[in-house]
Amino acid sequence: MSLDPTTLSEDVREFLRERHLATLTTLRADGSPHVVAVGFTWDNDARLVRVITDGGSQKVRNAERQRSVGAGGADQPSALAQPAGRRAAVSQVDGRRWLTLEGEVRVERGPAEVAEAVRRYVERYRQPRLNPHRVALIIAVDRVLGRT
């Protein structure tokens, strides 16, 4: 079921505050899905998902890759090719309850943005291990699917 990301119910917001692991899906260079387990946080006011990770990870490489979609299909050269936004999805499941949050993804390396992502991660999960190469993946959510 599709949900409006601008008006999530209190039940949905509570589910996003509960401690659950999730999967993050990004796309490899060949267009195939790369799915990994992650912890994430939800910022309801800004409609942002934050995932902290190592700057050299595959998910970061996938998020930074610019893809083109044109008349020939995904990643096919075409005179009509236009840059496609880099998208990602986070999915959380608990029994019959589930949510998928999807949107444009970007990589943040700035100390303030990474610190904010870590602060939120600590609130939901625990203090992460020290990582001098940590970055934050930020998903600007424009699509929510689920049942809570």
KACORQUI-V303243 format. One line per field, one symbol per residue. ss: DSSP state (H for helix, E for strand, - for the rest). burial: b if it has 24 or more other C-alpha atoms within 12 Angstrom, else e. Layout:
ss = ???
burial = ???
This chain:
ss = -EE------HHHHHHHH----EEEEEE-----EEEEEE--EEE----EEEEEEE---HHHHHHH--EEEE--EE-------EEE--EEEEEEEE--EEEEEEEEEEEE--HHHHHHHHHHHHHH---------EEEEEEEEEEEEEE-
burial = eeeebeebeeebeebbbeebbbbbbbbbeeeeebebebbbbbbbeebbbbbbbbbeeebbbbbbbbbbeeeeeebeeeeeeeeeebbbbbbbbeeeebbbbbbbbbbbbeeeebbbbbbbbeebeeeeeeeeebbbbbbbbbbbbbeb
